[in-house]
């Protein structure tokens, strides 16, 4: 959204000026499709999934992929209660997005799983968090 300033210059909306990005890309690696689906289900109770056209774990065919990917919008959603969720084995998760959005997704994952932070890489406007998720 743009607003015209005196002198003909446009001013972007406050949300855009603050560089608030609400989408978080979630990449799950080296896990079974049931475990990937369990993680995505936990996040889906809180946030709208942005890439619904992308096949999820339940729609995958052929060899098991090494990375499952989904994008969640943290701006709104149902915000249901997170409950501890069972995984058959630890799952590596990489979260990429704006600082606040990634922090919110980490909090939701911490409510559903034991998490261990493996690494964080910070950029100018985005961050990447690498986590290891396990059953509680």
Protein Blocks (a to p, Z undefined) as FASTA:
>chain_A
ZZddehhiacddfklmnopafbdcdddehiafklmmmmmmmmmmmpccfklmpccfklpg
cjddfbdcddddfkbcjkpacdddddfbdcdddddddfklmmmmmmmmmmmpccddfbdc
ddfkbccdddddddZZ
